[in-house]
């Protein structure tokens, strides 16, 4: 870096020998006669020679005390600029420290006007910029600058501008707007320069600072893991007690759930004397108990949905997601259905049209699809906030306790991500970098699965396989530590009083037989079919029943109806009346037929363990009835406006099917003792001891969940940790793989993919191989230069009115490109990008300043029109920008009469946009969006600008275009 700067200084010194610094008449002392050349016309190439300024040795050129930086190279301030500041301080003898300058957060005064010269070479008398039918003369201009920190630059004493404070200024960047994508490239570069500054600190202090910085991540992970375990303990503690209160209460301690209350009373909970059922209050009336059971369930579900509706948020996306419903058209060079940007006329029409926007509730659903979208780089504000965490935790307890077919395992992932996001706010290393923050969120998601299933290894694999988009090696060990800490703390808290993290932990002491392998494959096939059917039923229900206007406007009514039907039907079946986790444990547990009761009587079996041949029929009918109820009600319950997970409910349906298959095998062995199914069993053994129906249940649970979620390795490890048996890893894994294959063939989109497409989230799948046959020329329209187009042409002038820039922003926002950028062209060559979020913020600051100056109320900036007299300076040339600041300083000291204002927007320009040739295949575009995390890609043809392809438009093409995702593998 230093060698490069020395070479640059030598070149500048050499150029100075051939350049006259004699002031010309009518020009500032630093301007030469060559600067008075007229600018070329609109259709003429720019052959002007730009002077090279020596910022160090030229006594006539002194830059104003304005700190500048580029968004594409954060942390870099040219040494020449710093040297100019030091020279200015030395000449003026000013060594005072600016009181408005802070070491880590530089803030300066809001307004500092400057005057412009009529003979400025940047805006001469012969060159008058005309925009919106208003002419701007150079004699009417006042030059101002807005720092990227949001304040108009006034004065910074260079003597107090250290390298560390300069870097702090350069790293300052606005928060990402809601429903936009983060700039992975910028955040990566920003982190690189932050690390470089730490390494530049020498000595013992440098070691201490680097050690403290390295410890931030591990300390943060420890805090997140412990906090997630604490939240999970409170939810588990409350959920199991409120759920049992629907049927009665414990006489010895009303806070104890039924399992704890009857632990020391009797082996069979149905004969527990300490548990008092509500029918005793109604003098044994079955009807009164039945309606009271329904009433409590409906009340709990209603409270859950009421709380969830308080987390309402409106997205900027229209409700219609199909391309044919959008107000766009394709050019002749575009394939059918390809998304394009709005043209100028269409943009004006779109600004006046108000389309209904999609509404989301941040506490509703499982949240896994949304977390997956956020980790891919999308910003959904409030979704990971403290209010969402508080409401979802309470509503989750109520929704599960109501008896609805929902689980808490998916919401645990969302809750864990909320905890991780909130904890990041207290660590500047992760709070100021959204890319680093998402690494922590990936680790937090693994802890959510760890406390949900008691599976730390499964949690790490879940984060890697299912939700994480960018998973560097350092995130792997952090995820593992976070999952282990959360599981360890929850085990010490002991929420169930059994010493286990979850209820449904089981173990088997007998290996499987060879003849069972084909049966496990059959269960896998059926699990895949049921998983695909589950998704189809859910989509059909959403498009028919939930699409009714009456239901859409009354989400509470839908929840009340669902809760009423669920409780009314489930009351009559012993299996459906149980909690999902408790039922899963009962289905997967092995039967002990040799158990003796306390009174010495032989165990006679239960609803899941028939002890005689004639009891298999009623048991299978009861399980079949429970399977139909659970499967249908779970498929229709997913999508309600309350916290609802899908993992355990889908596993329950699969476990019911697996238990039915296992008992059917036992029945066949009873019926036909000499058949092939019995040859592998020891001679004379009991079929109930040879075939363990609980193993079939756990295999069916894994197959069903794989068919719904399409998880594979993660699910196999979770079930392995639940059973604790290596003997059954193989049949479980085979069933999971077969189920995924079958489900993928019948329904390519998983339940999470359906949720993301329904909500129109810009998620680009990085786990599927694209099948493209088109190029960029087929989907990107050629941009035109017009008054309200999205292109800024600085060929003739580097100035544009604030009003015209606002119009360009509106055109992009009308096409849902909230995080887009305005291309900057010079002679049809792309020279930079002006990001819309930063530009909009700057224009709002200009409008606010203008309102204050004119005495207008500025609490509602949207109602105040942009002044056509406000000009903005946009430059991508370093020397041109230096001349701007040169005249800014000079005219501040020599002129006072002004009629207009100019604000410099150069610090917001990205001068290193990534571009591809128009002949590039879309497979390359897909790779760049996936690997680099780009917001957009600029398209050029033979070096000249053609257009811009935004990531959201590319995702729309992948979903609905000719090369849609259904053709991918």
Secondary structure as GFF3:
##gff-version 3
##sequence-region A 1 969
A	DSSP	alpha_helix	2	17	.	.	.	ID=ss1
A	DSSP	three_ten_helix	33	36	.	.	.	ID=ss2
A	DSSP	three_ten_helix	71	73	.	.	.	ID=ss3
A	DSSP	alpha_helix	79	92	.	.	.	ID=ss4
A	DSSP	beta_strand	129	131	.	.	.	ID=ss5
A	DSSP	beta_strand	134	136	.	.	.	ID=ss6
A	DSSP	three_ten_helix	138	140	.	.	.	ID=ss7
A	DSSP	beta_strand	143	145	.	.	.	ID=ss8
A	DSSP	three_ten_helix	158	160	.	.	.	ID=ss9
A	DSSP	alpha_helix	163	170	.	.	.	ID=ss10
A	DSSP	alpha_helix	184	199	.	.	.	ID=ss11
A	DSSP	alpha_helix	203	244	.	.	.	ID=ss12
A	DSSP	beta_strand	248	250	.	.	.	ID=ss13
A	DSSP	alpha_helix	258	261	.	.	.	ID=ss14
A	DSSP	three_ten_helix	269	271	.	.	.	ID=ss15
A	DSSP	beta_strand	275	277	.	.	.	ID=ss16
A	DSSP	three_ten_helix	278	282	.	.	.	ID=ss17
A	DSSP	alpha_helix	286	308	.	.	.	ID=ss18
A	DSSP	three_ten_helix	309	311	.	.	.	ID=ss19
A	DSSP	beta_strand	312	318	.	.	.	ID=ss20
A	DSSP	three_ten_helix	323	325	.	.	.	ID=ss21
A	DSSP	alpha_helix	344	352	.	.	.	ID=ss22
A	DSSP	beta_strand	357	361	.	.	.	ID=ss23
A	DSSP	alpha_helix	368	375	.	.	.	ID=ss24
A	DSSP	alpha_helix	386	401	.	.	.	ID=ss25
A	DSSP	alpha_helix	409	424	.	.	.	ID=ss26
A	DSSP	alpha_helix	428	431	.	.	.	ID=ss27
A	DSSP	alpha_helix	434	453	.	.	.	ID=ss28
A	DSSP	alpha_helix	456	462	.	.	.	ID=ss29
A	DSSP	pi_helix	463	467	.	.	.	ID=ss30
A	DSSP	alpha_helix	473	493	.	.	.	ID=ss31
A	DSSP	alpha_helix	516	544	.	.	.	ID=ss32
A	DSSP	alpha_helix	549	553	.	.	.	ID=ss33
A	DSSP	alpha_helix	555	570	.	.	.	ID=ss34
A	DSSP	alpha_helix	580	588	.	.	.	ID=ss35
A	DSSP	three_ten_helix	613	615	.	.	.	ID=ss36
A	DSSP	alpha_helix	616	637	.	.	.	ID=ss37
A	DSSP	alpha_helix	647	671	.	.	.	ID=ss38
A	DSSP	three_ten_helix	676	678	.	.	.	ID=ss39
A	DSSP	alpha_helix	687	690	.	.	.	ID=ss40
A	DSSP	alpha_helix	693	709	.	.	.	ID=ss41
A	DSSP	alpha_helix	713	723	.	.	.	ID=ss42
A	DSSP	three_ten_helix	726	728	.	.	.	ID=ss43
A	DSSP	alpha_helix	729	746	.	.	.	ID=ss44
A	DSSP	alpha_helix	751	758	.	.	.	ID=ss45
A	DSSP	alpha_helix	776	779	.	.	.	ID=ss46
A	DSSP	beta_strand	791	793	.	.	.	ID=ss47
A	DSSP	beta_strand	799	801	.	.	.	ID=ss48
A	DSSP	alpha_helix	802	814	.	.	.	ID=ss49
A	DSSP	beta_strand	821	826	.	.	.	ID=ss50
A	DSSP	beta_strand	829	835	.	.	.	ID=ss51
A	DSSP	alpha_helix	836	853	.	.	.	ID=ss52
A	DSSP	three_ten_helix	861	863	.	.	.	ID=ss53
A	DSSP	beta_strand	870	873	.	.	.	ID=ss54
A	DSSP	alpha_helix	878	894	.	.	.	ID=ss55
A	DSSP	beta_strand	901	904	.	.	.	ID=ss56
A	DSSP	three_ten_helix	906	908	.	.	.	ID=ss57
A	DSSP	beta_strand	909	910	.	.	.	ID=ss58
A	DSSP	beta_strand	915	917	.	.	.	ID=ss59
A	DSSP	alpha_helix	922	932	.	.	.	ID=ss60
A	DSSP	beta_strand	936	941	.	.	.	ID=ss61
A	DSSP	beta_strand	944	950	.	.	.	ID=ss62
A	DSSP	alpha_helix	951	960	.	.	.	ID=ss63
A	DSSP	three_ten_helix	965	967	.	.	.	ID=ss64
###
